[in-house]
């Protein structure tokens, strides 16, 4: 524990407890919110009017929101613990047994699932700080990897998040780490997209070709190559691969529009 770390508690005139640490205050407020919300819910359930309306409640959404609130509390506590306890403070002879214990209890899986929940909430507009969420997802994936350096999902999710942050070189490195564990077509498709966004068109085409060697009718690989050749302004080849993709599956509206642009350029 850092020598200068301490928590000072101040009691004010109200019943609420205030902390000097903003992070600890955030944790306390969230727990307090859950406590008060639970009281209100129990009071409503006890009323006959509410019982009659119980079937109209979306219990699945209610449960998800509650889980998210609890998850946020645990995440804040985890951050607070990391701020206080540094890795070098753990004795060398304790680190490996501690890591093995965490692996046994699937702590790496817990970190990955927490990261996935954060991305899902961001996608559904329940979180607004995109960059902050991406940063936390990367941190959680690193935690999973520290527990189990053979966790394919942790590397893959971290790499996908780094792409969203436009950190393409780092993303490719993590995709390669994932491939060293499992040769997965989804990783090759993701590498193709990352390379294309980074304007490494040769790298993108090579990755999509690798995906096609694993599935000769890969819709995503055909579409990825079409986008790559469009970026290269090779409209003839781009149109060809859009056509190949359309024979496998239905193109989305944006892809169809780009295919039409290719056709117009060739006329």
GIPE-V228458 format. One record per residue. PSI is psi in radians with two decimals (none if undefined). Layout:
((PSI) (PSI))
This chain:
((2.43) (2.46) (-0.58) (0.15) (2.21) (2.80) (2.13) (2.26) (2.30) (2.29) (2.13) (-3.04) (-0.44) (3.11) (-0.22) (2.48) (2.37) (2.44) (2.63) (-0.64) (2.12) (-0.63) (-0.79) (-0.66) (-0.71) (-0.76) (-0.81) (-0.78) (-0.68) (-0.73) (-0.72) (-0.69) (-0.80) (-0.66) (-0.83) (-0.67) (-0.69) (-0.72) (-0.79) (-0.71) (-0.78) (-0.66) (-0.69) (-0.69) (-0.58) (-0.29) (2.44) (-0.62) (-0.74) (-0.69) (-0.65) (-0.47) (0.08) (-0.66) (-0.32) (-0.07) (2.37) (1.53) (-0.53) (-0.77) (-0.70) (-0.81) (-0.74) (-0.76) (-0.70) (-0.77) (-0.71) (-0.71) (-0.80) (-0.70) (-0.69) (-0.69) (-0.85) (-0.63) (-0.72) (-0.71) (-0.70) (-0.74) (-0.74) (-0.75) (-0.73) (-0.59) (-0.59) (-0.78) (2.03) (2.62) (-0.71) (-0.25) (-0.33) (2.19) (2.49) (-0.71) (-0.12) (-0.46) (-0.88) (-0.81) (-0.64) (-0.75) (-0.74) (-0.65) (-0.77) (-0.70) (-0.71) (-0.69) (0.23) (0.66) (-0.60) (-0.67) (-0.65) (-0.75) (-0.74) (-0.77) (-0.64) (-0.71) (-0.73) (-0.69) (-0.68) (-0.74) (-0.66) (-0.73) (-0.63) (-0.73) (-0.58) (0.21) (0.39) (-0.15) (2.49) (-0.39) (1.56) (-0.88) (-0.71) (-0.68) (-0.78) (-0.73) (-0.75) (-0.65) (-0.76) (-0.74) (-0.75) (-0.67) (-0.68) (-0.66) (-0.75) (-0.72) (-0.62) (-0.56) (-0.80) (1.79) (0.18) (0.35) (1.74) (-0.82) (-0.62) (-0.80) (-0.77) (-0.79) (-0.69) (-0.78) (-0.77) (-0.66) (-0.67) (-0.59) (-0.77) (-0.50) (0.06) (0.49) (1.24) (-0.74) (-0.74) (-0.66) (-0.78) (-0.71) (-0.73) (-0.62) (-0.72) (-0.62) (-0.69) (-0.72) (-0.53) (-0.32) (-0.72) (2.22) (1.63) (2.32) (-0.57) (-0.57) (-0.74) (-0.68) (-0.71) (-0.65) (-0.71) (-0.79) (-0.74) (-0.76) (-0.71) (-0.77) (-0.47) (0.15) (0.38) (1.41) (-0.62) (-0.78) (-0.67) (-0.83) (-0.72) (-0.71) (-0.74) (-0.64) (-0.64) (-0.71) (-0.70) (-0.46) (-0.37) (-0.48) (1.80) (-0.19) (0.59) (1.97) (-0.81) (-0.62) (-0.75) (-0.80) (-0.70) (-0.73) (-0.66) (-0.81) (-0.67) (-0.81) (-0.53) (-0.74) (-0.54) (-0.04) (0.41) (1.39) (-0.54) (-0.85) (-0.65) (-0.79) (-0.66) (-0.80) (-0.49) (-0.68) (-0.75) (-0.74) (-0.71) (-0.40) (-0.31) (-0.72) (-3.11) (2.24) (2.51) (2.93) (-0.74) (-0.74) (-0.69) (-0.70) (-0.73) (-0.66) (-0.72) (-0.65) (-0.72) (-0.76) (-0.74) (-0.68) (-0.51) (-0.27) (none))
